[in-house]
Amino acid sequence: MVQLSCCASEVIGDRSLTVDSVVIDPIDVVRDLGVLLDSEVMMKPHINKLVSTCFYHLRRLRQLKRHVNRDVMKQLVSALILSRIDY
């Protein structure tokens, strides 16, 4: 049986949790279902990662610009944007 033992001083002070004899320390950012959440629930790490990933893919698409026509490029950019919005 797992026993949780923490008192008010533990929660307020160091914010760690002891389960059986294992100490669990809190972290600043956690990933849940692909979404990065920080301790303030502002999603700033998630937004930064998303913007970074999109810029990377846009730079890669720019390399294809001279190899495909304009309509194909529009479809590729639209697919990138819509896939990120849907996610």
N, CA, C and O atoms as a Maestro MAE file, in Angstrom:
{
 s_m_m2io_version
 :::
 2.0.0
}

f_m_ct {
 s_m_title
 :::
 protein
 m_atom[348] {
  # First column is atom index #
  i_m_mmod_type
  r_m_x_coord
  r_m_y_coord
  r_m_z_coord
  i_m_residue_number
  s_m_chain_name
  s_m_pdb_residue_name
  s_m_pdb_atom_name
  i_m_atomic_number
  :::
  1 25 0.838 -1.176 0.000 1 A "MET " " N  " 7
  2 3 0.000 0.000 0.000 1 A "MET " " CA " 6
  3 2 0.888 1.246 0.000 1 A "MET " " C  " 6
  4 15 1.859 1.310 0.754 1 A "MET " " O  " 8
  5 25 0.575 2.206 -0.812 2 A "VAL " " N  " 7
  6 3 1.341 3.441 -0.909 2 A "VAL " " CA " 6
  7 2 0.792 4.451 0.076 2 A "VAL " " C  " 6
  8 15 -0.410 4.716 0.109 2 A "VAL " " O  " 8
  9 25 1.671 5.007 0.869 3 A "GLN " " N  " 7
  10 3 1.264 6.021 1.828 3 A "GLN " " CA " 6
  11 2 1.875 7.349 1.445 3 A "GLN " " C  " 6
  12 15 3.075 7.440 1.183 3 A "GLN " " O  " 8
  13 25 1.072 8.349 1.413 4 A "LEU " " N  " 7
  14 3 1.550 9.694 1.144 4 A "LEU " " CA " 6
  15 2 1.819 10.367 2.477 4 A "LEU " " C  " 6
  16 15 0.960 10.409 3.358 4 A "LEU " " O  " 8
  17 25 3.008 10.882 2.603 5 A "SER " " N  " 7
  18 3 3.310 11.582 3.849 5 A "SER " " CA " 6
  19 2 3.899 12.938 3.520 5 A "SER " " C  " 6
  20 15 5.010 13.042 2.999 5 A "SER " " O  " 8
  21 25 3.160 13.945 3.822 6 A "CYS " " N  " 7
  22 3 3.689 15.292 3.688 6 A "CYS " " CA " 6
  23 2 2.962 16.155 4.701 6 A "CYS " " C  " 6
  24 15 1.797 15.922 5.024 6 A "CYS " " O  " 8
  25 25 3.649 17.121 5.176 7 A "CYS " " N  " 7
  26 3 3.026 18.014 6.133 7 A "CYS " " CA " 6
  27 2 3.032 19.418 5.563 7 A "CYS " " C  " 6
  28 15 3.613 19.654 4.503 7 A "CYS " " O  " 8
  29 25 2.398 20.348 6.246 8 A "ALA " " N  " 7
  30 3 2.279 21.715 5.729 8 A "ALA " " CA " 6
  31 2 3.638 22.357 5.527 8 A "ALA " " C  " 6
  32 15 3.815 23.117 4.575 8 A "ALA " " O  " 8
  33 25 4.594 22.078 6.383 9 A "SER " " N  " 7
  34 3 5.911 22.700 6.230 9 A "SER " " CA " 6
  35 2 6.626 22.168 4.997 9 A "SER " " C  " 6
  36 15 7.361 22.906 4.342 9 A "SER " " O  " 8
  37 25 6.415 20.875 4.669 10 A "GLU " " N  " 7
  38 3 7.030 20.326 3.459 10 A "GLU " " CA " 6
  39 2 6.427 20.959 2.212 10 A "GLU " " C  " 6
  40 15 7.152 21.326 1.287 10 A "GLU " " O  " 8
  41 25 5.121 21.086 2.186 11 A "VAL " " N  " 7
  42 3 4.448 21.621 1.011 11 A "VAL " " CA " 6
  43 2 4.797 23.095 0.803 11 A "VAL " " C  " 6
  44 15 5.055 23.514 -0.326 11 A "VAL " " O  " 8
  45 25 4.806 23.865 1.854 12 A "ILE " " N  " 7
  46 3 5.095 25.289 1.741 12 A "ILE " " CA " 6
  47 2 6.582 25.529 1.507 12 A "ILE " " C  " 6
  48 15 6.949 26.387 0.704 12 A "ILE " " O  " 8
  49 25 7.444 24.781 2.199 13 A "GLY " " N  " 7
  50 3 8.880 25.013 2.134 13 A "GLY " " CA " 6
  51 2 9.511 24.560 0.839 13 A "GLY " " C  " 6
  52 15 9.721 25.370 -0.064 13 A "GLY " " O  " 8
  53 25 9.817 23.283 0.731 14 A "ASP " " N  " 7
  54 3 10.565 22.805 -0.427 14 A "ASP " " CA " 6
  55 2 9.674 22.221 -1.522 14 A "ASP " " C  " 6
  56 15 10.173 21.896 -2.600 14 A "ASP " " O  " 8
  57 25 8.395 22.082 -1.282 15 A "ARG " " N  " 7
  58 3 7.407 21.615 -2.249 15 A "ARG " " CA " 6
  59 2 7.693 20.219 -2.785 15 A "ARG " " C  " 6
  60 15 7.248 19.881 -3.882 15 A "ARG " " O  " 8
  61 25 8.422 19.409 -2.040 16 A "SER " " N  " 7
  62 3 8.656 18.033 -2.461 16 A "SER " " CA " 6
  63 2 7.616 17.126 -1.818 16 A "SER " " C  " 6
  64 15 6.964 17.505 -0.845 16 A "SER " " O  " 8
  65 25 7.470 15.946 -2.362 17 A "LEU " " N  " 7
  66 3 6.474 14.988 -1.893 17 A "LEU " " CA " 6
  67 2 7.181 13.669 -1.639 17 A "LEU " " C  " 6
  68 15 8.004 13.243 -2.448 17 A "LEU " " O  " 8
  69 25 6.874 13.021 -0.533 18 A "THR " " N  " 7
  70 3 7.471 11.738 -0.215 18 A "THR " " CA " 6
  71 2 6.424 10.645 -0.365 18 A "THR " " C  " 6
  72 15 5.379 10.680 0.285 18 A "THR " " O  " 8
  73 25 6.711 9.672 -1.227 19 A "VAL " " N  " 7
  74 3 5.837 8.513 -1.427 19 A "VAL " " CA " 6
  75 2 6.653 7.286 -1.063 19 A "VAL " " C  " 6
  76 15 7.694 7.030 -1.668 19 A "VAL " " O  " 8
  77 25 6.187 6.520 -0.073 20 A "ASP " " N  " 7
  78 3 6.946 5.410 0.532 20 A "ASP " " CA " 6
  79 2 8.279 5.947 1.027 20 A "ASP " " C  " 6
  80 15 8.257 6.557 2.097 20 A "ASP " " O  " 8
  81 25 9.332 5.816 0.450 21 A "SER " " N  " 7
  82 3 10.568 6.450 0.915 21 A "SER " " CA " 6
  83 2 11.232 7.189 -0.236 21 A "SER " " C  " 6
  84 15 12.419 7.509 -0.178 21 A "SER " " O  " 8
  85 25 10.466 7.455 -1.271 22 A "VAL " " N  " 7
  86 3 10.979 8.128 -2.453 22 A "VAL " " CA " 6
  87 2 10.543 9.588 -2.412 22 A "VAL " " C  " 6
  88 15 9.360 9.886 -2.244 22 A "VAL " " O  " 8
  89 25 11.492 10.485 -2.565 23 A "VAL " " N  " 7
  90 3 11.200 11.913 -2.571 23 A "VAL " " CA " 6
  91 2 11.000 12.363 -4.018 23 A "VAL " " C  " 6
  92 15 11.860 12.156 -4.874 23 A "VAL " " O  " 8
  93 25 9.864 12.973 -4.267 24 A "ILE " " N  " 7
  94 3 9.531 13.474 -5.597 24 A "ILE " " CA " 6
  95 2 9.625 14.986 -5.557 24 A "ILE " " C  " 6
  96 15 8.892 15.648 -4.821 24 A "ILE " " O  " 8
  97 25 10.548 15.535 -6.369 25 A "ASP " " N  " 7
  98 3 10.746 16.977 -6.428 25 A "ASP " " CA " 6
  99 2 9.937 17.567 -7.589 25 A "ASP " " C  " 6
  100 15 9.841 16.945 -8.647 25 A "ASP " " O  " 8
  101 25 9.361 18.746 -7.407 26 A "PRO " " N  " 7
  102 3 8.616 19.381 -8.500 26 A "PRO " " CA " 6
  103 2 9.575 19.894 -9.581 26 A "PRO " " C  " 6
  104 15 10.745 20.167 -9.312 26 A "PRO " " O  " 8
  105 25 9.061 20.018 -10.794 27 A "ILE " " N  " 7
  106 3 9.845 20.565 -11.895 27 A "ILE " " CA " 6
  107 2 9.115 21.763 -12.472 27 A "ILE " " C  " 6
  108 15 7.929 21.960 -12.206 27 A "ILE " " O  " 8
  109 25 9.818 22.562 -13.260 28 A "ASP " " N  " 7
  110 3 9.234 23.788 -13.800 28 A "ASP " " CA " 6
  111 2 8.330 23.541 -15.000 28 A "ASP " " C  " 6
  112 15 7.325 24.232 -15.170 28 A "ASP " " O  " 8
  113 25 8.679 22.551 -15.845 29 A "VAL " " N  " 7
  114 3 7.912 22.312 -17.073 29 A "VAL " " CA " 6
  115 2 7.610 20.824 -17.184 29 A "VAL " " C  " 6
  116 15 8.463 19.981 -16.907 29 A "VAL " " O  " 8
  117 25 6.379 20.513 -17.593 30 A "VAL " " N  " 7
  118 3 5.971 19.126 -17.791 30 A "VAL " " CA " 6
  119 2 5.285 19.013 -19.153 30 A "VAL " " C  " 6
  120 15 4.616 19.943 -19.604 30 A "VAL " " O  " 8
  121 25 5.463 17.853 -19.805 31 A "ARG " " N  " 7
  122 3 4.810 17.607 -21.090 31 A "ARG " " CA " 6
  123 2 3.677 16.616 -20.868 31 A "ARG " " C  " 6
  124 15 3.887 15.533 -20.322 31 A "ARG " " O  " 8
  125 25 2.474 16.992 -21.296 32 A "ASP " " N  " 7
  126 3 1.312 16.124 -21.177 32 A "ASP " " CA " 6
  127 2 0.588 16.134 -22.517 32 A "ASP " " C  " 6
  128 15 0.124 17.180 -22.969 32 A "ASP " " O  " 8
  129 25 0.493 14.973 -23.149 33 A "LEU " " N  " 7
  130 3 -0.122 14.837 -24.465 33 A "LEU " " CA " 6
  131 2 0.500 15.794 -25.482 33 A "LEU " " C  " 6
  132 15 -0.200 16.328 -26.343 33 A "LEU " " O  " 8
  133 25 1.805 16.010 -25.384 34 A "GLY " " N  " 7
  134 3 2.511 16.855 -26.331 34 A "GLY " " CA " 6
  135 2 2.473 18.336 -26.021 34 A "GLY " " C  " 6
  136 15 3.098 19.125 -26.730 34 A "GLY " " O  " 8
  137 25 1.768 18.728 -24.998 35 A "VAL " " N  " 7
  138 3 1.668 20.138 -24.624 35 A "VAL " " CA " 6
  139 2 2.604 20.393 -23.451 35 A "VAL " " C  " 6
  140 15 2.569 19.677 -22.450 35 A "VAL " " O  " 8
  141 25 3.443 21.419 -23.582 36 A "LEU " " N  " 7
  142 3 4.355 21.790 -22.508 36 A "LEU " " CA " 6
  143 2 3.668 22.794 -21.594 36 A "LEU " " C  " 6
  144 15 3.227 23.851 -22.045 36 A "LEU " " O  " 8
  145 25 3.580 22.465 -20.321 37 A "LEU " " N  " 7
  146 3 2.971 23.359 -19.337 37 A "LEU " " CA " 6
  147 2 4.014 23.743 -18.308 37 A "LEU " " C  " 6
  148 15 4.743 22.888 -17.806 37 A "LEU " " O  " 8
  149 25 4.088 25.037 -17.991 38 A "ASP " " N  " 7
  150 3 5.011 25.471 -16.956 38 A "ASP " " CA " 6
  151 2 4.291 25.544 -15.623 38 A "ASP " " C  " 6
  152 15 3.083 25.325 -15.546 38 A "ASP " " O  " 8
  153 25 5.034 25.852 -14.583 39 A "SER " " N  " 7
  154 3 4.464 25.844 -13.240 39 A "SER " " CA " 6
  155 2 3.427 26.945 -13.038 39 A "SER " " C  " 6
  156 15 2.627 26.870 -12.106 39 A "SER " " O  " 8
  157 25 3.426 27.955 -13.888 40 A "GLU " " N  " 7
  158 3 2.446 29.036 -13.797 40 A "GLU " " CA " 6
  159 2 1.280 28.847 -14.766 40 A "GLU " " C  " 6
  160 15 0.411 29.713 -14.857 40 A "GLU " " O  " 8
  161 25 1.250 27.739 -15.483 41 A "VAL " " N  " 7
  162 3 0.225 27.374 -16.465 41 A "VAL " " CA " 6
  163 2 0.043 28.484 -17.507 41 A "VAL " " C  " 6
  164 15 -1.082 28.818 -17.882 41 A "VAL " " O  " 8
  165 25 1.147 29.041 -17.960 42 A "MET " " N  " 7
  166 3 1.105 30.096 -18.973 42 A "MET " " CA " 6
  167 2 1.373 29.550 -20.377 42 A "MET " " C  " 6
  168 15 1.155 30.264 -21.356 42 A "MET " " O  " 8
  169 25 1.835 28.317 -20.502 43 A "MET " " N  " 7
  170 3 2.131 27.656 -21.768 43 A "MET " " CA " 6
  171 2 3.234 28.358 -22.562 43 A "MET " " C  " 6
  172 15 3.353 28.140 -23.768 43 A "MET " " O  " 8
  173 25 4.028 29.181 -21.919 44 A "LYS " " N  " 7
  174 3 5.105 29.882 -22.608 44 A "LYS " " CA " 6
  175 2 6.116 28.912 -23.228 44 A "LYS " " C  " 6
  176 15 6.519 29.129 -24.371 44 A "LYS " " O  " 8
  177 25 6.548 27.843 -22.523 45 A "PRO " " N  " 7
  178 3 7.467 26.890 -23.166 45 A "PRO " " CA " 6
  179 2 6.852 26.219 -24.391 45 A "PRO " " C  " 6
  180 15 7.542 25.971 -25.380 45 A "PRO " " O  " 8
  181 25 5.550 25.925 -24.322 46 A "HIS " " N  " 7
  182 3 4.878 25.283 -25.455 46 A "HIS " " CA " 6
  183 2 4.840 26.218 -26.662 46 A "HIS " " C  " 6
  184 15 5.100 25.791 -27.787 46 A "HIS " " O  " 8
  185 25 4.522 27.465 -26.437 47 A "ILE " " N  " 7
  186 3 4.456 28.436 -27.531 47 A "ILE " " CA " 6
  187 2 5.838 28.650 -28.132 47 A "ILE " " C  " 6
  188 15 5.973 28.716 -29.354 47 A "ILE " " O  " 8
  189 25 6.869 28.760 -27.294 48 A "ASN " " N  " 7
  190 3 8.230 28.930 -27.796 48 A "ASN " " CA " 6
  191 2 8.665 27.736 -28.642 48 A "ASN " " C  " 6
  192 15 9.276 27.912 -29.696 48 A "ASN " " O  " 8
  193 25 8.354 26.532 -28.189 49 A "LYS " " N  " 7
  194 3 8.707 25.322 -28.937 49 A "LYS " " CA " 6
  195 2 7.941 25.261 -30.250 49 A "LYS " " C  " 6
  196 15 8.512 24.893 -31.277 49 A "LYS " " O  " 8
  197 25 6.672 25.611 -30.238 50 A "LEU " " N  " 7
  198 3 5.853 25.599 -31.444 50 A "LEU " " CA " 6
  199 2 6.370 26.599 -32.472 50 A "LEU " " C  " 6
  200 15 6.469 26.273 -33.655 50 A "LEU " " O  " 8
  201 25 6.700 27.812 -32.033 51 A "VAL " " N  " 7
  202 3 7.221 28.832 -32.945 51 A "VAL " " CA " 6
  203 2 8.554 28.387 -33.523 51 A "VAL " " C  " 6
  204 15 8.799 28.551 -34.718 51 A "VAL " " O  " 8
  205 25 9.411 27.831 -32.691 52 A "SER " " N  " 7
  206 3 10.711 27.356 -33.156 52 A "SER " " CA " 6
  207 2 10.566 26.260 -34.210 52 A "SER " " C  " 6
  208 15 11.260 26.266 -35.227 52 A "SER " " O  " 8
  209 25 9.666 25.329 -33.958 53 A "THR " " N  " 7
  210 3 9.428 24.243 -34.909 53 A "THR " " CA " 6
  211 2 8.871 24.769 -36.233 53 A "THR " " C  " 6
  212 15 9.277 24.314 -37.303 53 A "THR " " O  " 8
  213 25 7.953 25.717 -36.164 54 A "CYS " " N  " 7
  214 3 7.366 26.273 -37.387 54 A "CYS " " CA " 6
  215 2 8.406 27.034 -38.199 54 A "CYS " " C  " 6
  216 15 8.437 26.909 -39.423 54 A "CYS " " O  " 8
  217 25 9.258 27.819 -37.546 55 A "PHE " " N  " 7
  218 3 10.318 28.520 -38.268 55 A "PHE " " CA " 6
  219 2 11.269 27.531 -38.937 55 A "PHE " " C  " 6
  220 15 11.711 27.757 -40.064 55 A "PHE " " O  " 8
  221 25 11.578 26.451 -38.254 56 A "TYR " " N  " 7
  222 3 12.433 25.423 -38.842 56 A "TYR " " CA " 6
  223 2 11.805 24.871 -40.123 56 A "TYR " " C  " 6
  224 15 12.478 24.781 -41.150 56 A "TYR " " O  " 8
  225 25 10.535 24.506 -40.071 57 A "HIS " " N  " 7
  226 3 9.871 23.931 -41.239 57 A "HIS " " CA " 6
  227 2 9.713 24.956 -42.366 57 A "HIS " " C  " 6
  228 15 9.810 24.604 -43.541 57 A "HIS " " O  " 8
  229 25 9.473 26.213 -42.016 58 A "LEU " " N  " 7
  230 3 9.382 27.244 -43.051 58 A "LEU " " CA " 6
  231 2 10.725 27.449 -43.749 58 A "LEU " " C  " 6
  232 15 10.765 27.652 -44.963 58 A "LEU " " O  " 8
  233 25 11.810 27.398 -43.005 59 A "ARG " " N  " 7
  234 3 13.137 27.503 -43.636 59 A "ARG " " CA " 6
  235 2 13.388 26.320 -44.559 59 A "ARG " " C  " 6
  236 15 13.977 26.481 -45.628 59 A "ARG " " O  " 8
  237 25 12.946 25.135 -44.157 60 A "ARG " " N  " 7
  238 3 13.103 23.948 -45.016 60 A "ARG " " CA " 6
  239 2 12.244 24.073 -46.275 60 A "ARG " " C  " 6
  240 15 12.678 23.683 -47.359 60 A "ARG " " O  " 8
  241 25 11.038 24.610 -46.142 61 A "LEU " " N  " 7
  242 3 10.176 24.802 -47.306 61 A "LEU " " CA " 6
  243 2 10.776 25.825 -48.271 61 A "LEU " " C  " 6
  244 15 10.621 25.703 -49.486 61 A "LEU " " O  " 8
  245 25 11.455 26.821 -47.731 62 A "ARG " " N  " 7
  246 3 12.079 27.829 -48.585 62 A "ARG " " CA " 6
  247 2 13.122 27.201 -49.512 62 A "ARG " " C  " 6
  248 15 13.332 27.684 -50.625 62 A "ARG " " O  " 8
  249 25 13.768 26.144 -49.065 63 A "GLN " " N  " 7
  250 3 14.747 25.452 -49.903 63 A "GLN " " CA " 6
  251 2 14.088 24.762 -51.087 63 A "GLN " " C  " 6
  252 15 14.729 24.540 -52.114 63 A "GLN " " O  " 8
  253 25 12.818 24.423 -50.951 64 A "LEU " " N  " 7
  254 3 12.093 23.766 -52.049 64 A "LEU " " CA " 6
  255 2 11.526 24.755 -53.061 64 A "LEU " " C  " 6
  256 15 11.053 24.353 -54.124 64 A "LEU " " O  " 8
  257 25 11.569 26.021 -52.743 65 A "LYS " " N  " 7
  258 3 10.894 27.049 -53.527 65 A "LYS " " CA " 6
  259 2 11.264 27.015 -55.012 65 A "LYS " " C  " 6
  260 15 10.391 27.180 -55.865 65 A "LYS " " O  " 8
  261 25 12.508 26.810 -55.324 66 A "ARG " " N  " 7
  262 3 12.906 26.827 -56.745 66 A "ARG " " CA " 6
  263 2 12.663 25.503 -57.450 66 A "ARG " " C  " 6
  264 15 12.812 25.419 -58.669 66 A "ARG " " O  " 8
  265 25 12.290 24.462 -56.703 67 A "HIS " " N  " 7
  266 3 12.070 23.144 -57.293 67 A "HIS " " CA " 6
  267 2 10.596 22.821 -57.538 67 A "HIS " " C  " 6
  268 15 10.289 21.890 -58.282 67 A "HIS " " O  " 8
  269 25 9.690 23.567 -56.932 68 A "VAL " " N  " 7
  270 3 8.256 23.321 -57.114 68 A "VAL " " CA " 6
  271 2 7.577 24.617 -57.537 68 A "VAL " " C  " 6
  272 15 8.094 25.710 -57.304 68 A "VAL " " O  " 8
  273 25 6.410 24.477 -58.163 69 A "ASN " " N  " 7
  274 3 5.710 25.687 -58.610 69 A "ASN " " CA " 6
  275 2 4.969 26.354 -57.444 69 A "ASN " " C  " 6
  276 15 4.920 25.818 -56.336 69 A "ASN " " O  " 8
  277 25 4.410 27.499 -57.706 70 A "ARG " " N  " 7
  278 3 3.789 28.326 -56.666 70 A "ARG " " CA " 6
  279 2 2.589 27.641 -56.008 70 A "ARG " " C  " 6
  280 15 2.407 27.740 -54.794 70 A "ARG " " O  " 8
  281 25 1.773 26.950 -56.805 71 A "ASP " " N  " 7
  282 3 0.599 26.278 -56.246 71 A "ASP " " CA " 6
  283 2 0.984 25.170 -55.259 71 A "ASP " " C  " 6
  284 15 0.356 25.014 -54.212 71 A "ASP " " O  " 8
  285 25 2.011 24.415 -55.604 72 A "VAL " " N  " 7
  286 3 2.474 23.357 -54.700 72 A "VAL " " CA " 6
  287 2 3.021 23.969 -53.415 72 A "VAL " " C  " 6
  288 15 2.786 23.442 -52.328 72 A "VAL " " O  " 8
  289 25 3.752 25.080 -53.534 73 A "MET " " N  " 7
  290 3 4.287 25.749 -52.350 73 A "MET " " CA " 6
  291 2 3.160 26.250 -51.452 73 A "MET " " C  " 6
  292 15 3.251 26.145 -50.229 73 A "MET " " O  " 8
  293 25 2.101 26.795 -52.049 74 A "LYS " " N  " 7
  294 3 0.946 27.242 -51.256 74 A "LYS " " CA " 6
  295 2 0.326 26.076 -50.491 74 A "LYS " " C  " 6
  296 15 -0.038 26.214 -49.323 74 A "LYS " " O  " 8
  297 25 0.209 24.925 -51.158 75 A "GLN " " N  " 7
  298 3 -0.370 23.758 -50.504 75 A "GLN " " CA " 6
  299 2 0.506 23.268 -49.358 75 A "GLN " " C  " 6
  300 15 -0.003 22.870 -48.310 75 A "GLN " " O  " 8
  301 25 1.826 23.297 -49.556 76 A "LEU " " N  " 7
  302 3 2.733 22.850 -48.505 76 A "LEU " " CA " 6
  303 2 2.680 23.774 -47.281 76 A "LEU " " C  " 6
  304 15 2.649 23.304 -46.144 76 A "LEU " " O  " 8
  305 25 2.669 25.071 -47.521 77 A "VAL " " N  " 7
  306 3 2.591 26.022 -46.414 77 A "VAL " " CA " 6
  307 2 1.244 25.902 -45.704 77 A "VAL " " C  " 6
  308 15 1.184 25.940 -44.476 77 A "VAL " " O  " 8
  309 25 0.179 25.758 -46.462 78 A "SER " " N  " 7
  310 3 -1.150 25.587 -45.859 78 A "SER " " CA " 6
  311 2 -1.213 24.313 -45.021 78 A "SER " " C  " 6
  312 15 -1.795 24.313 -43.936 78 A "SER " " O  " 8
  313 25 -0.620 23.238 -45.513 79 A "ALA " " N  " 7
  314 3 -0.611 21.978 -44.764 79 A "ALA " " CA " 6
  315 2 0.164 22.135 -43.452 79 A "ALA " " C  " 6
  316 15 -0.245 21.605 -42.418 79 A "ALA " " O  " 8
  317 25 1.285 22.867 -43.499 80 A "LEU " " N  " 7
  318 3 2.058 23.099 -42.278 80 A "LEU " " CA " 6
  319 2 1.241 23.884 -41.260 80 A "LEU " " C  " 6
  320 15 1.165 23.507 -40.091 80 A "LEU " " O  " 8
  321 25 0.638 24.963 -41.702 81 A "ILE " " N  " 7
  322 3 -0.129 25.824 -40.786 81 A "ILE " " CA " 6
  323 2 -1.344 25.091 -40.237 81 A "ILE " " C  " 6
  324 15 -1.599 25.132 -39.033 81 A "ILE " " O  " 8
  325 25 -2.092 24.425 -41.100 82 A "LEU " " N  " 7
  326 3 -3.307 23.734 -40.647 82 A "LEU " " CA " 6
  327 2 -2.979 22.571 -39.707 82 A "LEU " " C  " 6
  328 15 -3.726 22.302 -38.766 82 A "LEU " " O  " 8
  329 25 -1.877 21.892 -39.958 83 A "SER " " N  " 7
  330 3 -1.528 20.773 -39.063 83 A "SER " " CA " 6
  331 2 -1.175 21.290 -37.671 83 A "SER " " C  " 6
  332 15 -1.468 20.629 -36.675 83 A "SER " " O  " 8
  333 25 -0.551 22.460 -37.593 84 A "ARG " " N  " 7
  334 3 -0.201 23.032 -36.285 84 A "ARG " " CA " 6
  335 2 -1.432 23.589 -35.585 84 A "ARG " " C  " 6
  336 15 -1.536 23.499 -34.362 84 A "ARG " " O  " 8
  337 25 -2.359 24.159 -36.332 85 A "ILE " " N  " 7
  338 3 -3.588 24.688 -35.739 85 A "ILE " " CA " 6
  339 2 -4.459 23.550 -35.243 85 A "ILE " " C  " 6
  340 15 -5.016 23.631 -34.149 85 A "ILE " " O  " 8
  341 25 -4.585 22.488 -36.033 86 A "ASP " " N  " 7
  342 3 -5.405 21.337 -35.641 86 A "ASP " " CA " 6
  343 2 -4.839 20.657 -34.414 86 A "ASP " " C  " 6
  344 15 -5.594 20.165 -33.574 86 A "ASP " " O  " 8
  345 25 -3.516 20.620 -34.296 87 A "TYR " " N  " 7
  346 3 -2.914 19.929 -33.175 87 A "TYR " " CA " 6
  347 2 -3.165 20.703 -31.905 87 A "TYR " " C  " 6
  348 15 -2.734 20.284 -30.831 87 A "TYR " " O  " 8
  :::
 }
 m_bond[347] {
  # First column is bond index #
  i_m_from
  i_m_to
  i_m_order
  :::
  1 1 2 1
  2 2 3 1
  3 3 4 2
  4 3 5 1
  5 5 6 1
  6 6 7 1
  7 7 8 2
  8 7 9 1
  9 9 10 1
  10 10 11 1
  11 11 12 2
  12 11 13 1
  13 13 14 1
  14 14 15 1
  15 15 16 2
  16 15 17 1
  17 17 18 1
  18 18 19 1
  19 19 20 2
  20 19 21 1
  21 21 22 1
  22 22 23 1
  23 23 24 2
  24 23 25 1
  25 25 26 1
  26 26 27 1
  27 27 28 2
  28 27 29 1
  29 29 30 1
  30 30 31 1
  31 31 32 2
  32 31 33 1
  33 33 34 1
  34 34 35 1
  35 35 36 2
  36 35 37 1
  37 37 38 1
  38 38 39 1
  39 39 40 2
  40 39 41 1
  41 41 42 1
  42 42 43 1
  43 43 44 2
  44 43 45 1
  45 45 46 1
  46 46 47 1
  47 47 48 2
  48 47 49 1
  49 49 50 1
  50 50 51 1
  51 51 52 2
  52 51 53 1
  53 53 54 1
  54 54 55 1
  55 55 56 2
  56 55 57 1
  57 57 58 1
  58 58 59 1
  59 59 60 2
  60 59 61 1
  61 61 62 1
  62 62 63 1
  63 63 64 2
  64 63 65 1
  65 65 66 1
  66 66 67 1
  67 67 68 2
  68 67 69 1
  69 69 70 1
  70 70 71 1
  71 71 72 2
  72 71 73 1
  73 73 74 1
  74 74 75 1
  75 75 76 2
  76 75 77 1
  77 77 78 1
  78 78 79 1
  79 79 80 2
  80 79 81 1
  81 81 82 1
  82 82 83 1
  83 83 84 2
  84 83 85 1
  85 85 86 1
  86 86 87 1
  87 87 88 2
  88 87 89 1
  89 89 90 1
  90 90 91 1
  91 91 92 2
  92 91 93 1
  93 93 94 1
  94 94 95 1
  95 95 96 2
  96 95 97 1
  97 97 98 1
  98 98 99 1
  99 99 100 2
  100 99 101 1
  101 101 102 1
  102 102 103 1
  103 103 104 2
  104 103 105 1
  105 105 106 1
  106 106 107 1
  107 107 108 2
  108 107 109 1
  109 109 110 1
  110 110 111 1
  111 111 112 2
  112 111 113 1
  113 113 114 1
  114 114 115 1
  115 115 116 2
  116 115 117 1
  117 117 118 1
  118 118 119 1
  119 119 120 2
  120 119 121 1
  121 121 122 1
  122 122 123 1
  123 123 124 2
  124 123 125 1
  125 125 126 1
  126 126 127 1
  127 127 128 2
  128 127 129 1
  129 129 130 1
  130 130 131 1
  131 131 132 2
  132 131 133 1
  133 133 134 1
  134 134 135 1
  135 135 136 2
  136 135 137 1
  137 137 138 1
  138 138 139 1
  139 139 140 2
  140 139 141 1
  141 141 142 1
  142 142 143 1
  143 143 144 2
  144 143 145 1
  145 145 146 1
  146 146 147 1
  147 147 148 2
  148 147 149 1
  149 149 150 1
  150 150 151 1
  151 151 152 2
  152 151 153 1
  153 153 154 1
  154 154 155 1
  155 155 156 2
  156 155 157 1
  157 157 158 1
  158 158 159 1
  159 159 160 2
  160 159 161 1
  161 161 162 1
  162 162 163 1
  163 163 164 2
  164 163 165 1
  165 165 166 1
  166 166 167 1
  167 167 168 2
  168 167 169 1
  169 169 170 1
  170 170 171 1
  171 171 172 2
  172 171 173 1
  173 173 174 1
  174 174 175 1
  175 175 176 2
  176 175 177 1
  177 177 178 1
  178 178 179 1
  179 179 180 2
  180 179 181 1
  181 181 182 1
  182 182 183 1
  183 183 184 2
  184 183 185 1
  185 185 186 1
  186 186 187 1
  187 187 188 2
  188 187 189 1
  189 189 190 1
  190 190 191 1
  191 191 192 2
  192 191 193 1
  193 193 194 1
  194 194 195 1
  195 195 196 2
  196 195 197 1
  197 197 198 1
  198 198 199 1
  199 199 200 2
  200 199 201 1
  201 201 202 1
  202 202 203 1
  203 203 204 2
  204 203 205 1
  205 205 206 1
  206 206 207 1
  207 207 208 2
  208 207 209 1
  209 209 210 1
  210 210 211 1
  211 211 212 2
  212 211 213 1
  213 213 214 1
  214 214 215 1
  215 215 216 2
  216 215 217 1
  217 217 218 1
  218 218 219 1
  219 219 220 2
  220 219 221 1
  221 221 222 1
  222 222 223 1
  223 223 224 2
  224 223 225 1
  225 225 226 1
  226 226 227 1
  227 227 228 2
  228 227 229 1
  229 229 230 1
  230 230 231 1
  231 231 232 2
  232 231 233 1
  233 233 234 1
  234 234 235 1
  235 235 236 2
  236 235 237 1
  237 237 238 1
  238 238 239 1
  239 239 240 2
  240 239 241 1
  241 241 242 1
  242 242 243 1
  243 243 244 2
  244 243 245 1
  245 245 246 1
  246 246 247 1
  247 247 248 2
  248 247 249 1
  249 249 250 1
  250 250 251 1
  251 251 252 2
  252 251 253 1
  253 253 254 1
  254 254 255 1
  255 255 256 2
  256 255 257 1
  257 257 258 1
  258 258 259 1
  259 259 260 2
  260 259 261 1
  261 261 262 1
  262 262 263 1
  263 263 264 2
  264 263 265 1
  265 265 266 1
  266 266 267 1
  267 267 268 2
  268 267 269 1
  269 269 270 1
  270 270 271 1
  271 271 272 2
  272 271 273 1
  273 273 274 1
  274 274 275 1
  275 275 276 2
  276 275 277 1
  277 277 278 1
  278 278 279 1
  279 279 280 2
  280 279 281 1
  281 281 282 1
  282 282 283 1
  283 283 284 2
  284 283 285 1
  285 285 286 1
  286 286 287 1
  287 287 288 2
  288 287 289 1
  289 289 290 1
  290 290 291 1
  291 291 292 2
  292 291 293 1
  293 293 294 1
  294 294 295 1
  295 295 296 2
  296 295 297 1
  297 297 298 1
  298 298 299 1
  299 299 300 2
  300 299 301 1
  301 301 302 1
  302 302 303 1
  303 303 304 2
  304 303 305 1
  305 305 306 1
  306 306 307 1
  307 307 308 2
  308 307 309 1
  309 309 310 1
  310 310 311 1
  311 311 312 2
  312 311 313 1
  313 313 314 1
  314 314 315 1
  315 315 316 2
  316 315 317 1
  317 317 318 1
  318 318 319 1
  319 319 320 2
  320 319 321 1
  321 321 322 1
  322 322 323 1
  323 323 324 2
  324 323 325 1
  325 325 326 1
  326 326 327 1
  327 327 328 2
  328 327 329 1
  329 329 330 1
  330 330 331 1
  331 331 332 2
  332 331 333 1
  333 333 334 1
  334 334 335 1
  335 335 336 2
  336 335 337 1
  337 337 338 1
  338 338 339 1
  339 339 340 2
  340 339 341 1
  341 341 342 1
  342 342 343 1
  343 343 344 2
  344 343 345 1
  345 345 346 1
  346 346 347 1
  347 347 348 2
  :::
 }
}
